[in-house]
Amino acid sequence: MASSSNLTAPSHLHLDTAVLLRGLISDYKRRHRGRASTIANIARISAAACREQGVEDSDGLLIVPYIEEIFALDEEKEKQRPKVTFPFAQNSDESNVTPLHRQIRDYIDVYTSDLTEALRSLSLSFGAPTFPYDQWKNVLRDVYVDFDRIYGYDIDLERQVCNAGSWLSAFDIYKPAVLFAFPGREAELQAYYRHIQNLFFYRKESFHGHIISYDRAVRKFVGGRRDVLFNEIAKFDMLRMAYLNECGVAFGVSDSPANRGRKRMRKEL
């Protein structure tokens, strides 16, 4: 139970601290900052003020009135907001959506509501895997991650994923980052890893470039959908036919950085 001194702590803070905290509330009211970052800043300023002014507030009661005001503002905004149903919501087919689909979507909703604050919090997290900062944004949004950007990042080398070994190494960097942001996807990612690994194993090395192109297409496809997971291999049949069948429309088409660079050069000429 909180001590009586803690209950009266708010009156013991210096006026300049209260003014700072009120300023944060005003910024939030004018929508200059997101809720998560506002609460984090209130907690940080309050903790620093307590240390400097010798105020005991181990229960965090000092910031309770400010947080309550933030949530009250949110409730008021919600009441005033017109109820709008987006047209695409009416066409949303959730018949094949699993709890994991919903869980991933909910995580994305949280992260993208204040992506800057999510990245800041991530950078302060203990145990976060080594990963390029610019690609963390894509992980939190659960969209396509460029393996060429993460392969060799931990030893500060620019490398290109061009064979089975480099792809497997890149995936081993990618997987911990995804699991750190989205717990519960271990089985999903492992199933996809085995799928690509088997494609490499049962095809000649000269064919591996096609598999890498197929993988890029799959990861872009999954990243653009909320109703597709990596372990739903059957949903990739059309892509597999296009990229891995010699008669496929995308067979032999590379989307590597080098090839994209050559395309740009031809356009400039």
N, C-alpha and C positions, 0 to 999 in steps of 0.2 A: 504493500500500500504506500502511496506517496506521502511524504512528510508534509507537515503543515507549512514549513518554509517554502517547499516547492510550489504549494498551491498559491502562495502570494508572490511568487518570483516575478511575474510579469511587471508588477509595479516597481521592482527594483532595477530594471534595466534603464540605462541612460536614454534620454529622449532622442538623441541622434540615432540610436539603434532602431527605435520604434519608427522613426521617420523613414529610415532605409527600408524597413519591412513594409511600411505602408506604400512606399514607392513601387515596390515589386508587385503589390496587389493592384496598384493603379495601372502598371504596365500590362499586367495580365488582363485587366478589365478592358483595356484598349486593344487587346489581342496582339501585343508586341512580342509576347513570349508564350510558349506552350505551358500546359499545366505541370508536366513532369519537371521541366527545367525551373519553373517558378518555385515549386515546392523544394527542389534540391537547393536552390539559392537561399531560400528562407532558412532551411536547416543549417546551411553552411554559415551564414551570417550570424544566426542565433548562437551557434556553438562557439564561434570565435568571440562574440560579445561576452558570453558567459565566462570564458577563460580570462579575458582581459579585465572584466569587472568583478570577478570573484563570485559570480552568482551560480548557485548549485541548481542544476535542472536535469538530473540524470534520467528522469521520466519523460523528458521532452515536452512538458506541459506548456512551455513558453510559446511554442509554435502552433499549438492546437487551435487557438482562436483564428489565426491567419489561414490555416488549412481549412477550417470549417467555413470561413468566408469564401475561399476559392470554390469549394464544392457548392455553396449556396449560389454563387454567381453562375456556376455551370447549370444548376437546376433551373435558374431563372432564364438562362439562354435557351435551355431545352423547351421550356414552356412557350417561349416567344417564337421559336423556330417553326415555320409552317411544315406540316407533315407532308412530305413529298415521297412518292414511290417512284423510283427510277424505272423507266420502261423495261430495261433489261432484267430487272428483278422478277417481272412477270413471266419471263421466258426461261428462268433459271430452273434447270432440271436437277433435282437433288436426289433422284431415285437411287443412284449408284454411289452417293457420297457416304463415306465411312467416318467414324469418329476421328480418325487420324487426319483426314481431309479437313475436317472442321477445326481440329486443334491447330494445324499449320496455318489455316486462314486466320484464326484468332491471334496467333503470335504475330503474323504479318500486320494485322490491324493495329496491334499495340506498338510495334516497332515503327511503322510508317506514320503513325499519328504525330510523332515527334522524332524523326530520324536523326536529327542532330544530337538530341539528348541521348538517344539510344546508343549512338556511336561514342559519345563522351563516356557514358556509363560502361560501355564495353571496354574502352581503353583503360578504365580503372579497375576492371575485374581481375581478380586473381585467377590464374590458370587458363586465361584465354590463349588459344593456340596462336602461334606466329602466323600472320596472314597479312597480305597487302591491304592497307587501309582502304584504298579505292574499291577493292573487291569485297570488303566487308559490307559495303552498302548493298551490293547485289545479293549477298548471302541473307541479310536481314529482310530484303524484299522478296527473297526466294525466286530470283530470276537468274538468267544465264550468267555463269562465271567463266571468264576467259582463262583456260588452263595455261596458256602461254604466259600469262601474267603471274601465275603463282608457282609455276615449275622453276625451281632454282632460286626462288625468292629468299629462302632462309640463308643461302650462302652468297647472296647479292650477285647472281649471275643472270644474264638475259639468255634464256633458252627457249627452244620451240618444241612443243610436243609433236613428235613426228614418227614414233614407233611404239611398240607395246610397252617397253620398259619405261619410257618417259611418261606415257599415259598413266600407267599404274602408279608411278611415283607422284604424279600430279593429283591423282584421285586420293592418295594417302594423305595429301596436304589438305585437300578439299573436304574430305569426310569429317575430320575433327571439328572444323569450323562450323559446318552445318549442324552437327550434333550439339555443339556448344550453344547455338542459337535456337535449335529445335530439338529438344530432348524427345526421345521416343521414335526416332527415324532410323535407328540402327539396322533393323531387319530390312527395311525398304532399301537403304543404300547398299547393304551387303548383297541383296538380290541383284541389283543393277551391276554391281562390281563383278559378280560371278558371270552375269550375262555377257558383258564386254570381254571379260577374261577368256571365256569359252570361245568367243568369236576369234580372238587372237590365236588361241591354242589350235583350233581346227582349220586355220587358213595359213597359207604360205606368207612369209614375211613380206613379200612383194605386194600383198593384198592389204597390209595393215593400214596404209594411208586411207583406204576406203572406209575402214572401220572407224578411224579417227574422225573422218568427215561425218559418218553416220552418228557417232556419239555427239558431235557438236549439234547436229540437227535435233537429236532427241532432247538434249538438255535445253535447247531453245524452246522446243515444243512444250516440255514440262514446265519450264519457267514462265511460259505465257498462259498457263491454264491453272485453275484452282481445283479442277476435278480430275487431275491426272497425277499419279505418283510414279516414282522411278521403278517400283516393282511390278507395275501393271504393263508387263512386257508386250502383251498382245495388242495394246493400243499403239505400239510402234510399228505394226506390220507394214503400213504403207511407206513409212520412212525406210524400213529395212529393204523393201522391194526397190525403192527409188535409188538407194545408195549402195546396196550390196549385190544387186542383181545386174549382170552385165548388160541387160536390156533396159535397166532402170534409167529414168530421165535425169537422175543426178549422179549416175555412175561415172566416176573419174573427175567429178567437179570438186575442186578443193576450195575451202573457205579459210585457208590458212592466212596469217598476216602477210606472208611473202606473196601469195597469190593476189590478195587484195591490193597490195602495193603495185603489182604489175598491172592490174586493171586500171588503177588510178593513172599510171604512167601512160597507158594507151589512150585514155580519155584526154589527157593533157596534150598529147601529140595530135 
